[in-house]
Amino acid sequence: MKSLFRYTIIFIFLVSSACNPYKNKVNEILENAGSNRVELEKVINHYKTTGEKEKLKAAYFLIGNMEHKYGRYGDFPKYYFPVFKSLHILYDNKTDQDTINKIIKHQWDSIEKVVGPITYENYKPYRDFNVITANYLFENIEFAFKAWKEKPWAKHLSFNQFCEFILPYRVYDEPLQLYRKYFYNSFNWLENSLKNKSDPIEACLVLNKYLAKRFVFCSKLDRCPMPGVNDMYDLNGGICEHRYYLLATIMRSVGIPVGIENTPQRNDEAGGHSWMVLIDSKGTSRFFNGGEPDVTFPDTLYDPIGKGYTTKVYRSTYSEQRNLLPYKIPPIDIPDYFKNSNIKDVTSEYQFTQTTVKFDLTIKPTDEIKYAFLCCFGYSYQIIPVAYTKPFWNSAKFKHAGTNCAYFPAYYSDNSYIIAGNPVYISKKGKPEPLTPKTSKLETVKLTRKFYAQQYLFRMNDFAKSMLGAKLQASDDKDFNNPFTIFTIDSLYFHFVEKEVKMIKPYRYYRYLSSDTGTVRIAEVDFVVPGLEYKPDKHKTFKVFGYALKDTINHYKAIFENAFDGNVASNFNALPGSWVAIDYGKPVSISKVRFLVRNDLNVIEIGDEYELLYFDMNWLSLGKQVADKNYLIYNNVPENALLLLRDLTKGREERIFIYRYGKQVWL
């Protein structure tokens, strides 16, 4: 009889736990909610009374995972709303992106001079369990269930999937605003606009295109905190995170199951990025770059942004991942990225090449250090952790790491990194190549850039291609009726190019002539007369002139002098067939031609001070130089070393590289 009673109690406990797996956390949240406890209990008691078990479970899920959910509130929106209005006016007037960025940055800076920095830190955070109302949760739960049960695009989801991809009421740390009912009703047209009304992929693409056409991207709004979602819908502008947040919120409201994923650091580029994921009708994760009007779902499951591969991928979750570091060790021993307990490693769901990265640790772990981190370098010598593991004795293994990347092991203790070994480059095919400097074998290196040529944010490759076929010419008459071609550009160049030439005779006029198909995207051109090497302001000494179509002047704002002003940041931009020339006043012989494509300002600039470093368990200096040419020469550089060139005068974009076959190879 006692046994029967005991089993009955156990059975009741298990049933109760199954109905509310978050019971302990819900009780904890209720205890911490203070005076707002009554609002949370209204929701729980309502669904207990109505007997709607799934909605009760949904309420438990939302409340039980509120531990680290908060919004940032303040009065700053009234200051930055006019900036978004200006952004849309500029966009509607077809203003070019460079001008938009300059104007928006100026407006934002002007506002901050008056009200102070508008940053996340200046928005006071309020925990959701202290401020959220019962009515807010009621609307969210009721319309989330309507979207799940009544719309055709999420009916295939399990309850657990529903909780992560439809039910969450927030995405980031935006201030709470009621939105579910409004968006659910506002986009009722979507289903009738589809060829296949039940296909979540088609629904996602159609809604994405509609929303993307309204959204104006501007990288200079990266300082803007997340507005409430209704405000975000009205503002319709910002950076990638703004649009992912807006898209995720609206798509979930109408029953399209989406989430947001990110990589903390790319393989061979500086910085991380985010994108979106859709759960299709087969339950497969499909990755896409939300907010791009013509986005598609690739057949292969790769990172949809950039080159298709990365280091690691993490999915943002509403549920607390209680197996992560914040539940195991003190915060001072956790890097910032991994202090987030709402991320889940989903790298294995992707099809880009992955491998297990193994290290023999030079520095052994201590009793106090329990985890080793797989790290990359971001901008300059910024350390970016991308994964972690428990070391075994003096070795560490990291599974499912992307290839084509330089990794190194480190510990993190008392808010500081401890380097545990030298870097290893993992080739595209997964082969490890240790980057241990050979200090007994030294070489001479010629450096032309401090950062790789950017394509995604700054179209360096497109600009370089536009120069193909362009000619550097000389002439005895200013109209170049019978020009002599000195050099034809037949390769892609991303730095200052200098070519020695032998002239048969002197000429008075020299020009850069675009090809018939290539636009002019030139930052600098120079026809070097002996004794006038590296003169930065020839446009002030000699007459600069040229030819540009009228449309060129209106659209590109062609300024001939920019090609000869010695300023790598100014450009002469024009349509195919245009040219720019210099009049030396009399026939002169030149010894060199020099030219520089429109660029991202990461070339070597005369007058700037640089420092070259190599890595050997730490960054070690190989000396400083003030550039007197548009390249740097360093002697006595250890072979096989990981290198970093820093501009000590200005800028922040600096990237690691190795030196192979006489060239910089960016990692």
C-alpha positions as CSV (number, residue, x, y, z in Angstrom):
1,M,0.0,0.0,0.0
2,K,2.9,2.3,0.9
3,S,4.5,1.5,-2.5
4,L,1.3,2.3,-4.4
5,F,1.1,5.6,-2.6
6,R,4.7,6.4,-3.3
7,Y,4.3,5.7,-7.0
8,T,1.1,7.7,-7.2
9,I,3.0,10.7,-5.7
10,I,5.8,10.2,-8.2
11,F,3.3,9.9,-11.1
12,I,1.6,13.2,-10.1
13,F,4.9,14.9,-9.8
14,L,6.0,13.8,-13.3
15,V,2.7,14.8,-14.8
16,S,3.0,18.2,-13.1
17,S,6.5,18.6,-14.3
18,A,5.6,17.7,-17.9
19,C,2.8,20.3,-17.8
20,N,5.2,22.9,-16.5
21,P,8.9,22.1,-17.1
22,Y,9.7,25.7,-16.1
23,K,7.9,25.5,-12.7
24,N,11.0,26.3,-10.6
25,K,12.1,29.2,-12.9
26,V,8.5,30.5,-13.0
27,N,8.4,30.6,-9.2
28,E,11.8,32.3,-9.2
29,I,10.6,35.0,-11.6
30,L,7.5,35.6,-9.6
31,E,9.5,36.1,-6.5
32,N,11.7,38.7,-8.3
33,A,8.8,40.4,-10.0
34,G,8.0,42.5,-6.9
35,S,4.8,44.5,-7.3
36,N,4.5,43.3,-10.9
37,R,3.9,39.7,-9.7
38,V,0.2,40.2,-9.9
39,E,0.4,40.9,-13.7
40,L,2.2,37.6,-14.3
41,E,-0.1,35.6,-12.1
42,K,-3.2,37.0,-13.9
43,V,-1.9,35.3,-17.1
44,I,-1.2,32.0,-15.4
45,N,-4.5,31.9,-13.4
46,H,-6.5,32.9,-16.5
47,Y,-5.3,29.9,-18.5
48,K,-5.6,27.6,-15.5
49,T,-9.2,28.7,-15.3
50,T,-10.0,28.3,-19.0
51,G,-8.3,24.9,-19.1
52,E,-6.3,25.9,-22.2
53,K,-3.3,23.7,-21.5
54,E,-1.1,24.7,-24.5
55,K,-1.6,28.4,-23.8
56,L,-0.8,27.8,-20.1
57,K,2.4,26.0,-21.2
58,A,3.2,28.9,-23.5
59,A,2.7,31.3,-20.6
60,Y,5.0,29.2,-18.4
61,F,7.6,29.2,-21.2
62,L,7.5,33.0,-21.6
63,I,7.6,33.8,-17.9
64,G,10.1,31.0,-17.0
65,N,12.6,32.3,-19.5
66,M,12.3,36.0,-18.6
67,E,15.4,35.9,-16.4
68,H,17.6,37.9,-18.8
69,K,15.0,39.6,-20.8
70,Y,14.9,43.4,-20.6
71,G,14.1,46.5,-22.6
72,R,15.9,49.9,-22.7
73,Y,13.7,52.9,-22.3
74,G,14.4,56.7,-22.5
75,D,13.4,59.9,-24.3
76,F,16.1,59.8,-26.9
77,P,13.8,58.7,-29.8
78,K,12.4,62.3,-30.1
79,Y,16.0,63.3,-31.0
80,Y,16.8,60.7,-33.5
81,F,13.4,60.4,-35.2
82,P,14.2,63.4,-37.4
83,V,17.4,61.7,-38.6
84,F,15.4,58.8,-40.0
85,K,13.0,61.3,-41.7
86,S,16.0,62.9,-43.4
87,L,17.3,59.5,-44.4
88,H,14.1,58.8,-46.3
89,I,14.0,62.2,-48.0
90,L,17.6,61.7,-49.2
91,Y,16.8,58.2,-50.5
92,D,13.6,59.3,-52.2
93,N,15.7,62.1,-53.9
94,K,18.1,59.3,-55.2
95,T,21.0,60.7,-53.3
96,D,24.1,58.5,-53.6
97,Q,25.0,56.3,-50.6
98,D,28.3,58.1,-49.8
99,T,26.5,61.5,-49.5
100,I,23.7,59.9,-47.5
101,N,26.2,58.5,-45.0
102,K,28.0,61.8,-44.6
103,I,24.8,63.8,-44.0
104,I,23.3,61.2,-41.6
105,K,26.6,61.0,-39.6
106,H,26.7,64.8,-39.4
107,Q,23.1,65.0,-38.2
108,W,23.7,62.3,-35.6
109,D,27.0,64.0,-34.4
110,S,25.2,67.3,-34.1
111,I,22.4,65.8,-32.0
112,E,24.9,64.2,-29.6
113,K,26.8,67.5,-29.2
114,V,23.5,68.8,-27.6
115,V,22.1,65.8,-25.7
116,G,25.2,63.7,-25.2
117,P,25.9,60.2,-26.6
118,I,22.8,58.3,-27.7
119,T,24.1,54.8,-26.8
120,Y,22.6,51.7,-25.4
121,E,24.3,52.4,-22.1
122,N,22.3,55.7,-21.7
123,Y,19.0,53.9,-22.1
124,K,17.9,52.6,-18.7
125,P,17.3,48.8,-18.8
126,Y,14.1,47.5,-17.2
127,R,13.6,43.8,-16.7
128,D,10.5,42.5,-18.4
129,F,9.2,40.7,-15.3
130,N,9.1,44.0,-13.5
131,V,7.2,46.0,-16.2
132,I,5.4,43.6,-18.6
133,T,1.6,43.7,-18.2
134,A,-1.0,40.9,-18.3
135,N,-2.7,42.5,-21.3
136,Y,0.6,42.5,-23.2
137,L,1.1,38.8,-22.6
138,F,-2.5,38.0,-23.3
139,E,-2.3,39.7,-26.7
140,N,1.0,38.1,-27.5
141,I,-0.1,34.6,-26.6
142,E,-3.6,34.8,-28.2
143,F,-2.3,36.1,-31.6
144,A,0.7,33.9,-31.6
145,F,-1.7,30.9,-31.4
146,K,-3.9,32.4,-34.1
147,A,-0.8,32.6,-36.3
148,W,0.2,29.1,-35.5
149,K,-3.2,27.4,-35.8
150,E,-5.0,29.5,-38.4
151,K,-2.2,30.5,-40.9
152,P,-0.8,27.7,-43.1
153,W,2.9,28.4,-42.7
154,A,3.6,27.2,-39.2
155,K,1.2,24.3,-38.7
156,H,4.1,21.8,-39.2
157,L,5.9,23.2,-36.1
158,S,6.1,21.2,-32.9
159,F,5.1,23.0,-29.7
160,N,8.7,23.5,-28.8
161,Q,9.5,25.0,-32.3
162,F,6.4,27.2,-32.0
163,C,7.8,28.5,-28.7
164,E,11.1,29.6,-30.3
165,F,10.0,30.7,-33.8
166,I,6.5,32.2,-33.3
167,L,5.7,32.9,-29.7
168,P,8.6,35.2,-28.5
169,Y,7.4,38.8,-27.9
170,R,10.8,40.4,-28.2
171,V,14.0,40.0,-30.4
172,Y,16.7,42.2,-28.8
173,D,16.4,44.8,-26.0
174,E,13.8,47.0,-27.6
175,P,11.2,48.8,-25.5
176,L,8.0,46.8,-25.4
177,Q,5.1,48.0,-27.6
178,L,1.9,46.2,-28.4
179,Y,2.1,44.9,-31.9
180,R,0.8,41.4,-32.5
181,K,-2.8,42.2,-33.3
182,Y,-1.9,45.1,-35.5
183,F,0.6,43.2,-37.7
184,Y,-1.6,40.1,-37.8
185,N,-4.4,42.1,-39.2
186,S,-2.3,44.5,-41.4
187,F,-0.8,41.6,-43.4
188,N,-4.0,39.6,-44.0
189,W,-3.4,40.2,-47.7
190,L,-0.3,38.0,-47.8
191,E,-2.0,34.6,-48.1
192,N,-4.1,35.6,-51.1
193,S,-1.0,37.0,-52.9
194,L,0.7,33.6,-53.0
195,K,0.7,31.0,-55.8
196,N,1.1,28.2,-53.2
197,K,-0.8,29.6,-50.2
198,S,0.7,27.0,-47.8
199,D,4.4,27.4,-48.7
200,P,6.3,29.2,-45.9
201,I,9.2,29.8,-48.3
202,E,7.1,31.7,-50.8
203,A,5.3,33.6,-48.0
204,C,8.6,34.6,-46.5
205,L,10.0,35.8,-49.8
206,V,7.0,37.9,-50.7
207,L,6.7,39.5,-47.3
208,N,10.5,40.0,-47.2
209,K,10.4,41.8,-50.6
210,Y,7.5,44.0,-49.5
211,L,9.3,45.1,-46.2
212,A,12.7,45.4,-47.8
213,K,11.5,47.9,-50.4
214,R,10.4,50.2,-47.6
215,F,13.6,49.9,-45.5
216,V,16.5,52.2,-46.1
217,F,19.9,51.0,-45.1
218,C,22.5,53.4,-43.6
219,S,25.6,52.1,-41.9
220,K,26.0,55.4,-40.0
221,L,23.0,54.5,-37.8
222,D,24.9,51.8,-36.0
223,R,24.8,53.9,-32.8
224,C,21.0,53.9,-32.8
225,P,19.4,51.8,-30.1
226,M,16.5,49.5,-31.0
227,P,13.3,51.5,-31.1
228,G,10.0,49.8,-30.2
229,V,8.8,47.7,-33.0
230,N,5.9,50.0,-34.0
231,D,8.4,52.9,-34.1
232,M,10.8,50.8,-36.1
233,Y,8.0,50.0,-38.6
234,D,7.5,53.8,-39.1
235,L,11.2,54.7,-39.2
236,N,12.0,51.9,-41.6
237,G,15.7,52.4,-41.7
238,G,19.0,51.6,-40.0
239,I,21.6,48.9,-40.1
240,C,21.2,45.1,-40.6
241,E,20.2,44.4,-37.0
242,H,17.4,46.9,-37.2
243,R,15.9,45.2,-40.3
244,Y,16.3,41.7,-39.0
245,Y,14.5,42.7,-35.8
246,L,11.7,44.3,-37.8
247,L,11.4,41.4,-40.2
248,A,11.5,38.7,-37.5
249,T,8.8,40.5,-35.4
250,I,6.4,41.0,-38.4
251,M,6.9,37.5,-39.9
252,R,6.3,35.8,-36.5
253,S,3.2,37.9,-36.1
254,V,1.7,36.4,-39.3
255,G,2.9,32.9,-38.6
256,I,6.1,32.6,-40.6
257,P,8.6,30.8,-38.4
258,V,11.8,32.7,-38.5
259,G,14.8,33.3,-36.2
260,I,18.1,35.2,-36.3
261,E,21.6,33.6,-36.4
262,N,25.0,35.1,-36.3
263,T,28.7,34.4,-36.4
264,P,30.9,36.2,-33.9
265,Q,33.8,36.3,-36.4
266,R,34.3,35.5,-40.1
267,N,37.0,33.2,-41.3
268,D,39.2,35.6,-43.3
269,E,37.5,38.9,-42.8
270,A,37.3,41.2,-39.8
271,G,34.0,41.3,-37.8
272,G,31.0,39.1,-37.5
273,H,27.5,39.3,-38.9
274,S,23.9,38.2,-38.6
275,W,21.3,36.8,-40.9
276,M,17.9,35.0,-40.7
277,V,16.6,31.4,-40.6
278,L,13.3,30.0,-41.7
279,I,11.9,26.6,-40.7
280,D,10.4,25.3,-43.9
281,S,7.5,22.8,-44.3
282,K,9.9,19.9,-43.9
283,G,11.3,21.2,-40.7
284,T,14.6,22.1,-42.3
285,S,16.5,25.3,-41.4
286,R,16.8,27.6,-44.4
287,F,19.1,30.5,-44.2
288,F,18.6,33.8,-45.9
289,N,19.8,37.4,-45.8
290,G,16.6,39.1,-44.6
291,G,15.9,42.6,-45.8
292,E,17.5,42.2,-49.3
293,P,14.6,42.7,-51.8
294,D,15.7,40.0,-54.2
295,V,16.9,37.5,-51.6
296,T,16.5,33.8,-52.4
297,F,16.9,30.5,-50.5
298,P,20.0,28.7,-51.8
299,D,19.7,24.9,-52.3
300,T,22.8,24.4,-50.2
301,L,22.8,25.4,-46.6
302,Y,25.6,27.9,-46.4
303,D,26.1,31.2,-44.6
304,P,24.0,33.4,-46.9
305,I,26.2,36.5,-46.5
306,G,29.7,37.0,-47.9
307,K,31.6,33.9,-49.1
308,G,29.3,31.2,-47.8
309,Y,31.4,30.0,-44.9
310,T,32.4,31.2,-41.5
311,T,34.0,30.1,-38.1
312,K,31.0,29.2,-36.0
313,V,27.2,29.9,-36.1
314,Y,24.9,30.6,-33.2
315,R,21.1,30.9,-33.1
316,S,19.4,33.4,-30.9
317,T,16.9,31.7,-28.7
318,Y,14.2,33.0,-26.3
319,S,14.7,30.0,-24.0
320,E,17.5,30.1,-21.5
321,Q,20.3,27.6,-22.5
322,R,21.1,26.5,-19.0
323,N,24.0,24.3,-20.1
324,L,26.0,27.3,-21.1
325,L,28.9,29.1,-19.2
326,P,26.7,31.7,-17.4
327,Y,25.3,28.8,-15.4
328,K,28.7,27.3,-14.7
329,I,31.4,29.8,-13.9
330,P,31.7,33.4,-12.7
331,P,31.1,36.2,-15.2
332,I,34.6,37.5,-14.8
333,D,35.8,34.3,-16.4
334,I,33.5,34.5,-19.4
335,P,34.2,36.7,-22.5
336,D,31.3,39.0,-23.3
337,Y,30.0,37.0,-26.3
338,F,29.5,33.9,-24.2
339,K,27.9,35.7,-21.3
340,N,24.7,35.5,-23.4
341,S,22.7,32.5,-22.2
342,N,20.2,32.8,-25.2
343,I,22.4,31.3,-27.9
344,K,22.6,27.8,-29.4
345,D,25.5,26.4,-31.5
346,V,24.0,25.3,-34.8
347,T,27.1,25.2,-36.9
348,S,26.6,21.5,-37.7
349,E,23.4,22.4,-39.5
350,Y,25.4,24.2,-42.1
351,Q,27.2,22.6,-45.1
352,F,30.3,24.6,-45.3
353,T,33.5,22.7,-44.7
354,Q,34.1,22.1,-41.0
355,T,36.8,20.3,-39.0
356,T,38.0,19.6,-35.5
357,V,40.7,22.0,-34.5
358,K,43.3,20.5,-32.1
359,F,45.9,22.3,-30.0
360,D,48.7,21.2,-27.8
361,L,48.5,23.9,-25.2
362,T,51.8,25.7,-24.5
363,I,50.3,27.1,-21.3
364,K,48.6,24.4,-19.3
365,P,45.3,25.1,-17.6
366,T,45.3,25.6,-13.8
367,D,42.7,24.4,-11.3
368,E,41.0,27.8,-11.5
369,I,40.8,27.8,-15.3
370,K,38.2,25.2,-16.5
371,Y,37.7,26.2,-20.1
372,A,39.8,27.0,-23.2
373,F,38.5,29.3,-25.9
374,L,38.9,29.0,-29.7
375,C,39.8,32.5,-30.8
376,C,40.4,34.5,-33.9
377,F,41.6,38.0,-34.5
378,G,39.1,40.6,-35.5
379,Y,40.0,44.2,-36.3
380,S,43.7,44.8,-35.5
381,Y,44.7,42.6,-32.6
382,Q,41.2,42.4,-31.1
383,I,40.6,38.9,-29.8
384,I,37.3,37.3,-30.7
385,P,36.3,34.0,-29.1
386,V,34.1,31.8,-31.2
387,A,33.9,28.5,-29.2
388,Y,35.0,26.9,-26.0
389,T,35.7,23.5,-24.6
390,K,37.1,21.8,-21.5
391,P,40.8,21.1,-22.0
392,F,42.1,17.7,-21.3
393,W,45.5,17.8,-19.6
394,N,47.5,20.0,-22.0
395,S,45.4,19.7,-25.1
396,A,42.1,21.1,-26.4
397,K,39.7,20.1,-29.2
398,F,37.1,22.3,-30.8
399,K,34.5,20.5,-33.0
400,H,32.7,21.9,-36.0
401,A,35.0,24.9,-36.7
402,G,35.0,26.5,-40.1
403,T,38.1,26.2,-42.3
404,N,40.2,28.9,-44.0
405,C,40.9,30.7,-40.8
406,A,43.7,31.4,-38.3
407,Y,42.8,30.1,-34.9
408,F,44.6,30.2,-31.5
409,P,43.7,28.9,-28.0
410,A,43.3,31.2,-25.0
411,Y,42.0,31.1,-21.5
412,Y,39.8,33.9,-20.0
413,S,40.3,34.7,-16.3
414,D,39.5,37.9,-14.3
415,N,38.3,39.7,-17.4
416,S,41.5,39.1,-19.3
417,Y,42.8,36.7,-22.0
418,I,45.7,34.4,-21.4
419,I,47.2,33.2,-24.7
420,A,47.7,29.4,-24.5
421,G,49.4,28.7,-27.8
422,N,50.5,30.1,-31.2
423,P,48.0,30.3,-34.1
424,V,47.3,27.6,-36.6
425,Y,45.9,28.3,-40.0
426,I,43.3,25.8,-41.1
427,S,43.3,25.6,-44.9
428,K,40.1,25.5,-46.9
429,K,40.3,21.7,-47.0
430,G,40.9,21.5,-43.3
431,K,44.7,21.0,-43.2
432,P,46.4,22.6,-40.1
433,E,49.4,24.8,-40.8
434,P,51.1,26.1,-37.6
435,L,52.0,29.8,-37.7
436,T,55.1,29.6,-35.5
437,P,57.5,32.3,-36.5
438,K,61.0,31.2,-37.7
439,T,63.1,33.7,-35.9
440,S,66.3,32.2,-37.3
441,K,65.1,32.7,-40.9
442,L,64.5,36.3,-41.8
443,E,63.1,37.9,-44.9
444,T,62.4,41.3,-46.4
445,V,58.7,42.3,-47.0
446,K,57.1,45.0,-49.1
447,L,53.7,46.1,-47.8
448,T,51.1,48.1,-49.7
449,R,48.0,47.8,-47.5
450,K,47.0,47.4,-43.8
451,F,43.6,45.8,-44.5
452,Y,42.2,43.6,-47.2
453,A,40.4,45.2,-50.2
454,Q,36.8,45.3,-49.1
455,Q,34.0,44.2,-51.5
456,Y,30.9,43.8,-49.4
457,L,30.7,47.2,-47.7
458,F,33.0,49.0,-50.2
459,R,33.1,47.7,-53.7
460,M,36.8,47.6,-54.2
461,N,36.6,44.7,-56.7
462,D,34.1,46.5,-58.8
463,F,36.2,49.7,-58.8
464,A,39.3,47.7,-59.8
465,K,37.5,46.0,-62.6
466,S,36.3,49.3,-63.9
467,M,40.0,50.3,-64.5
468,L,40.7,47.3,-66.8
469,G,41.5,48.6,-70.3
470,A,42.2,52.1,-69.1
471,K,45.2,53.8,-70.7
472,L,47.9,56.2,-69.4
473,Q,48.8,58.4,-72.4
474,A,51.0,61.3,-73.5
475,S,50.4,63.9,-76.2
476,D,51.8,67.0,-77.8
477,D,48.3,68.6,-78.0
478,K,45.7,69.1,-75.4
479,D,43.0,67.3,-77.3
480,F,45.1,64.1,-77.5
481,N,44.5,63.7,-81.3
482,N,47.5,61.4,-81.7
483,P,48.3,60.1,-78.2
484,F,51.2,57.9,-77.3
485,T,50.1,55.0,-74.9
486,I,52.5,54.6,-72.1
487,F,50.7,51.8,-70.2
488,T,47.5,49.9,-70.4
489,I,45.9,48.6,-67.2
490,D,45.4,44.8,-67.6
491,S,45.2,43.6,-64.0
492,L,43.2,44.2,-60.8
493,Y,45.0,46.5,-58.5
494,F,43.9,47.4,-54.9
495,H,46.9,49.6,-53.9
496,F,49.1,52.3,-55.2
497,V,50.8,51.0,-58.4
498,E,54.1,52.4,-59.6
499,K,55.6,51.4,-63.0
500,E,58.9,52.6,-64.3
501,V,58.8,53.8,-67.9
502,K,61.2,54.8,-70.6
503,M,60.0,57.6,-72.8
504,I,61.3,58.1,-76.4
505,K,60.6,61.9,-76.2
506,P,59.2,64.4,-73.8
507,Y,55.5,65.5,-73.9
508,R,53.6,68.4,-72.4
509,Y,50.2,66.7,-71.8
510,Y,49.5,63.4,-69.9
511,R,46.2,61.8,-69.2
512,Y,44.3,58.8,-67.7
513,L,41.7,57.6,-70.3
514,S,39.0,55.1,-69.3
515,S,38.1,52.2,-71.4
516,D,35.0,52.3,-73.6
517,T,33.1,50.1,-71.0
518,G,34.7,51.0,-67.7
519,T,33.6,53.9,-65.6
520,V,36.3,56.1,-64.1
521,R,37.0,55.3,-60.5
522,I,40.4,56.9,-59.9
523,A,41.7,58.3,-56.6
524,E,45.1,59.3,-57.8
525,V,47.2,59.3,-61.0
526,D,50.7,60.7,-61.4
527,F,53.1,61.1,-64.3
528,V,56.4,61.4,-62.4
529,V,58.9,63.9,-63.6
530,P,62.3,63.4,-62.1
531,G,62.6,65.9,-59.2
532,L,58.9,66.1,-58.7
533,E,58.4,62.6,-57.1
534,Y,55.5,62.3,-54.7
535,K,54.5,65.9,-54.9
536,P,51.1,65.9,-53.3
537,D,49.4,69.0,-54.8
538,K,50.2,69.0,-58.5
539,H,46.7,70.4,-59.2
540,K,47.8,73.6,-57.6
541,T,51.0,73.9,-59.6
542,F,49.9,72.7,-63.0
543,K,46.7,72.9,-64.9
544,V,44.4,69.9,-64.6
545,F,41.6,69.5,-67.2
546,G,39.7,66.7,-68.9
547,Y,36.5,65.5,-70.6
548,A,33.4,64.2,-69.0
549,L,29.9,63.7,-70.3
550,K,27.2,66.1,-69.0
551,D,25.5,63.1,-67.3
552,T,28.7,62.3,-65.6
553,I,28.9,65.8,-64.0
554,N,25.3,65.6,-62.8
555,H,25.4,62.0,-61.5
556,Y,29.1,61.4,-60.4
557,K,30.0,65.0,-59.5
558,A,33.2,64.6,-61.5
559,I,36.0,66.8,-60.2
560,F,39.1,66.6,-62.4
561,E,41.5,68.1,-59.8
562,N,40.7,65.1,-57.4
563,A,42.9,62.9,-59.6
564,F,46.0,65.0,-58.9
565,D,45.5,66.4,-55.4
566,G,47.5,63.8,-53.5
567,N,44.5,62.9,-51.4
568,V,43.6,59.2,-51.5
569,A,40.2,59.9,-50.1
570,S,39.0,62.1,-53.0
571,N,38.1,60.6,-56.4
572,F,37.5,61.4,-60.0
573,N,34.4,59.5,-60.9
574,A,33.0,59.5,-64.4
575,L,31.3,57.5,-67.2
576,P,33.1,55.4,-69.8
577,G,35.1,57.4,-72.3
578,S,35.9,60.2,-69.9
579,W,39.4,61.3,-69.1
580,V,41.5,63.5,-66.9
581,A,44.8,65.2,-67.9
582,I,47.6,67.4,-66.6
583,D,49.4,70.2,-68.5
584,Y,53.0,70.5,-67.4
585,G,53.4,73.8,-69.4
586,K,56.2,72.5,-71.5
587,P,57.4,69.1,-72.8
588,V,58.8,67.0,-70.0
589,S,60.1,63.4,-69.7
590,I,58.6,61.1,-67.1
591,S,60.3,58.2,-65.4
592,K,57.3,56.6,-63.7
593,V,53.5,56.3,-63.8
594,R,51.6,55.9,-60.6
595,F,47.9,55.3,-60.1
596,L,45.4,54.3,-57.3
597,V,41.9,53.0,-57.7
598,R,39.1,54.6,-55.7
599,N,39.7,52.9,-52.4
600,D,38.7,52.2,-48.8
601,L,41.5,54.3,-47.3
602,N,43.6,51.3,-46.2
603,V,46.5,51.9,-48.5
604,I,49.9,53.2,-47.4
605,E,49.7,57.0,-47.1
606,I,52.7,59.2,-47.2
607,G,53.3,60.9,-43.9
608,D,51.4,58.4,-41.8
609,E,53.4,56.4,-39.1
610,Y,53.1,52.7,-39.2
611,E,54.2,49.8,-37.0
612,L,54.7,46.2,-38.1
613,L,54.1,43.4,-35.5
614,Y,54.5,39.6,-35.6
615,F,52.8,37.1,-33.2
616,D,54.8,34.8,-31.0
617,M,52.5,34.1,-27.9
618,N,52.1,37.9,-28.0
619,W,52.4,40.8,-30.5
620,L,56.0,41.8,-30.9
621,S,57.1,45.0,-32.7
622,L,59.4,44.9,-35.8
623,G,59.7,48.7,-35.7
624,K,57.9,51.9,-36.7
625,Q,58.2,53.9,-40.0
626,V,56.9,57.1,-41.3
627,A,55.9,56.4,-44.9
628,D,57.8,58.4,-47.5
629,K,56.4,56.3,-50.4
630,N,53.1,54.5,-50.9
631,Y,54.7,51.2,-49.7
632,L,56.8,50.1,-46.8
633,I,59.9,47.9,-46.8
634,Y,60.7,45.9,-43.6
635,N,63.8,43.8,-43.3
636,N,64.5,41.0,-40.8
637,V,61.0,39.7,-40.6
638,P,60.7,36.1,-39.3
639,E,59.4,33.7,-41.9
640,N,56.1,31.9,-41.3
641,A,55.0,34.7,-38.9
642,L,51.5,36.0,-38.5
643,L,51.8,39.7,-39.2
644,L,49.8,42.9,-38.5
645,L,50.5,46.4,-39.9
646,R,49.1,49.2,-37.8
647,D,48.6,52.8,-38.9
648,L,49.5,54.8,-35.8
649,T,48.3,58.1,-37.3
650,K,44.6,57.3,-38.0
651,G,42.0,54.6,-38.7
652,R,40.9,51.3,-37.1
653,E,40.8,48.9,-40.0
654,E,43.8,46.6,-39.7
655,R,43.9,42.9,-40.4
656,I,46.2,39.9,-39.9
657,F,48.2,38.5,-42.8
658,I,51.1,36.2,-43.8
659,Y,53.7,36.9,-46.4
660,R,54.0,34.4,-49.2
661,Y,55.7,34.5,-52.6
662,G,56.4,38.2,-52.2
663,K,52.8,39.2,-51.4
664,Q,50.5,39.9,-48.4
665,V,48.0,37.1,-48.0
666,W,45.1,38.1,-45.8
667,L,43.7,35.7,-43.2
